[in-house]
């Protein structure tokens, strides 16, 4: 993996977020993720030693997230100038406002939404006057693995219990910003909305590269599709999805909120009880969060990360579980939900769901990438890994399942 990048002036970032009188005494760091588990940033595990006012020193396990310093291709694709600012805003502005909204509505402190990791500061540059993200940008948060959370395995999709738990968290994550917009429109307009503009992840990718990736996908689709019409539809959907990203901002609607935009197994951390029961969720990686319909996150999660048989048995059930948790969350902060009918929600699903099938199909090339095709070092990762997985049995099986379930639930055509 090469030398671990240095984090300059870490104390300036985290000390304002430590208990009063505490200072950073020292720290050491190492790489946190393996190649293939994170693309848009470099993740470091940081062992900080914190000195309290009485001189006692304790360990504070943190995670530092840096932009993709060593890989120019990733810097170009993930556009830290936008993604770092958006992700920082989730922790700096959104999370505290949502906490406040819930507490002011009388929700007990122990019961407020706990889906974000704890924040220990961020910066976009060492130059405090600049508004431009540079290579000294960093976001620091708690290392939730020390509290029993663990990342999923991209080769093992979620089961029924895990999916039900995640949908509850997702519904809260979506409903609370809607409540903030309705109850405190000025706060929403000033502190939240400006940071979550549309983001076109493809704007800096060479069109020829995109064409190659799409053609590789279509080769596998052809191998599993029942007829030519399905292949043409996938091609059409890939085009629609790619055109959706640079399109104009959406209007406020009952179901528009801050969607995560990339909600798959690697961006969720789950905590389990002794019996293996999933108990809690942390959502991470808000780099491409934007203002959109809730349906984008729901459908992408279900089709990218949930076991195919579980999804097939429970698709409508999952929609209803999500909807009920969404309504419950709005009511918990005293929002009138009389306009939020289930019929209206299902209409929203019908209008939007097909847009996320090509996203799930596209991401399978990453999610199910065979470990042997992923370079050992970030510096060497490029688009060629996507073409190395063409014809892989796991990917073709998953493509076939996406087509079948998409058609079965009437969201493919």
FENRA-V688744 format. One record per backbone hydrogen bond with DSSP energy under -1.0 kcal/mol. NH is the residue of the N-H (numbers start at 1). CO is the residue of the C=O. If there is no record, write none. Layout:
# FENRA-V688744
NH;CO
NH;CO
This chain:
# FENRA-V688744
14;10
15;11
17;14
18;15
22;19
23;51
25;49
26;49
28;47
30;45
32;43
37;34
42;66
44;64
45;30
46;62
47;28
48;60
49;26
50;58
51;23
52;56
55;52
58;50
60;48
62;46
63;141
64;44
65;139
66;42
69;67
75;71
76;72
77;73
78;74
79;75
82;79
83;79
84;80
86;82
87;83
88;84
89;85
90;86
91;87
92;88
93;89
94;89
95;90
97;93
98;94
99;95
100;96
101;97
102;98
103;99
104;100
105;101
106;103
107;102
111;108
120;140
123;138
130;127
134;124
137;134
138;123
139;65
140;121
141;63
142;118
143;61
144;142
146;143
147;144
148;145
149;144
150;270
156;153
158;305
163;159
164;160
165;161
166;162
167;163
168;164
169;165
170;166
171;167
172;168
173;169
174;170
175;171
176;172
179;175
180;176
181;177
182;178
183;179
184;180
188;184
189;185
190;186
191;187
192;188
193;188
195;192
196;193
203;200
205;202
210;206
211;207
212;208
213;209
214;210
215;211
216;212
217;213
218;214
219;215
220;216
221;217
222;218
223;219
224;221
225;221
230;227
231;227
232;228
233;229
234;230
235;231
236;232
237;233
238;234
239;235
240;236
241;237
242;238
243;239
244;240
247;244
256;253
257;292
259;257
259;290
264;262
267;264
268;265
269;282
270;150
271;280
273;277
276;273
279;271
280;271
282;269
283;115
284;267
289;286
290;259
291;196
292;257
294;255
296;293
298;294
299;295
300;296
301;297
302;298
303;299
304;300
305;301
306;302
307;158
311;307
312;308
313;309
314;310
315;311
318;314
319;315
320;316
321;317
322;318
323;319
324;320
325;321
326;322
327;323
328;324
329;325
330;326
331;327
332;328
334;331
335;330
340;337
341;339
345;341
346;342
347;343
348;344
349;345
350;346
351;347
352;348
353;349
355;352
356;353
360;356
361;357
362;358
363;359
364;360
365;362
366;363
367;363
368;364
369;366
373;370
374;371
380;377
381;378
385;382
386;383
388;384
390;387
392;389
396;392
397;393
398;394
399;395
400;396
401;397
402;398
403;399
404;400
405;401
406;402
407;403
408;404
409;405
410;407
411;406
412;406
